[in-house]
Amino acid sequence: MRWQAYHRPATVEEALSLLHQYAGKAQVVAGGTDLLLDLQQGTHAAPAALVDVTAIRGFNTVAVEGGAVVVGAAVTHAAIESSPLIRQHGTALAESCSVVGGPQVRNVATLGGNVAHALPAADGTIGLLALDAEVQVCSWVEGGMADVWQPLLSIFAGPGKNRLTPHQLLGAFRFSVCPPHSGSAFDRIMRPQGVALPILGVAARVTLDNAGGRAQAASIAVGPAGPIPFRATESEAALLAAPELGPPAIEAAVAAAQQQAALRTSKHRASKEYRHELIAVLLRRVLTAAIERARLC
Ligand SMILES: Cc1cc2nc3c(=O)[nH]c(=O)nc-3n(C[C@H](O)[C@H](O)[C@H](O)COP(=O)(O)OP(=O)(O)OC[C@H]3O[C@@H](n4cnc5c(N)ncnc54)[C@H](O)[C@@H]3O)c2cc1C
């Protein structure tokens, strides 16, 4: 056994209380598809206890609350892929979760685990980032719990490192209900024999003006393009500055993303020069799809 106790709390207060009692010696687990491999391979110290978050009330639901789509941290990729709410309001997220692993992985692996594992190319994370999502961080406080919503990017510290303390949990994610004339899309390139992470993934969301010609809002996420998931802010600015969202605007966004992204060569996946070319291929595809969807919306 790599741990001595396994807890399955039903409330977030109970889960936080357990994390507090174990004083840093317990580890949160959801689907276990990243964590159990890390424990098996010894890249993660064996914890005294595992705290399973998948039975916590509210962690498994998708709902609209106050103009936002709220997705519980323990919602699986399979549930996201098939959620009509997410397909409508966060198409990029549904598309990104639909390519994670195979069906067996998607049936148990969660969005919370994908984000908390903090890899810059994690597919669900890239889809979520393009929706300008926020994350709910739940913390133990004397006598209960406190929670705060913060920008998704604020919880990443580096490859495989998040900024959560051992007394905190991710509770949920939220992004705005799709405004009129908005669309989003995700695409990635993966080695045919690849396991776990793509060579490059790109997601985008655009909102058009009433005439359908100019961008009123744009968000673009690329991974891996730096130590944490990357928002291509220069590309977003190029789209917003364009008088019309046609091919020249898309090419300006591509050039800006290629210039801003901090690409690197990875031994098992691809060279940085190849990734540079893939930014153009994927961003053209994703922006074209997002703009088409926005014009139909
Ligand atoms: C065969 C295979 C293929 C895969 N393919 C892909 C792929 O194509 N794309 C991709 O992005 N990933 C892929 N993965 C990686 C993995 O499946 C995903 O990252 C998955 O979303 C992790 O979720 P989980 O619920 O299994 O997390 P777990 O393994 O349970 O946890 C991962 C980490 O997150 C922490 N954690 C989990 N939930 C919370 C929470 N609510 N609050 C705080 N911390 C939390 C855990 O403590 C742990 O550190 C693959 C994995 C396997 C084994």
The ligand as an ORCA input file, in Angstrom:
! r2SCAN-3c Opt
* xyz 0 1
  C      -3.670      6.929    -20.633
  C      -3.790      8.389    -20.258
  C      -4.057      9.322    -21.255
  C      -4.176     10.672    -20.943
  N      -4.427     11.551    -21.962
  C      -4.531     12.885    -21.670
  C      -4.780     13.830    -22.731
  O      -4.947     13.469    -23.900
  N      -4.862     15.147    -22.387
  C      -4.707     15.583    -21.085
  O      -4.792     16.782    -20.829
  N      -4.442     14.700    -20.078
  C      -4.345     13.382    -20.333
  N      -4.088     12.483    -19.321
  C      -3.854     12.989    -17.964
  C      -5.075     12.926    -17.011
  O      -6.013     11.955    -17.398
  C      -5.801     14.265    -16.885
  O      -4.906     15.292    -16.487
  C      -6.963     14.179    -15.877
  O      -7.845     15.237    -16.128
  C      -6.535     14.216    -14.412
  O      -7.723     14.169    -13.624
  P      -7.905     13.124    -12.430
  O      -9.267     13.349    -11.894
  O      -7.565     11.750    -12.852
  O      -6.803     13.699    -11.424
  P      -6.021     12.927    -10.250
  O      -4.994     12.036    -10.846
  O      -6.951     12.360     -9.268
  O      -5.290     14.193     -9.583
  C      -4.299     14.923    -10.283
  C      -3.746     16.012     -9.351
  O      -4.755     16.956     -9.075
  C      -5.007     17.041     -7.664
  N      -6.447     17.265     -7.539
  C      -7.447     16.558     -8.134
  N      -8.643     17.113     -7.881
  C      -8.395     18.216     -7.108
  C      -9.223     19.226     -6.521
  N     -10.552     19.244     -6.680
  N      -8.621     20.192     -5.782
  C      -7.285     20.203     -5.623
  N      -6.439     19.290     -6.154
  C      -6.997     18.311     -6.891
  C      -4.491     15.740     -7.080
  O      -4.083     15.916     -5.738
  C      -3.310     15.460     -7.992
  O      -2.200     16.230     -7.589
  C      -4.002     11.111    -19.597
  C      -3.736     10.170    -18.586
  C      -3.634      8.833    -18.899
  C      -3.360      7.839    -17.802
*
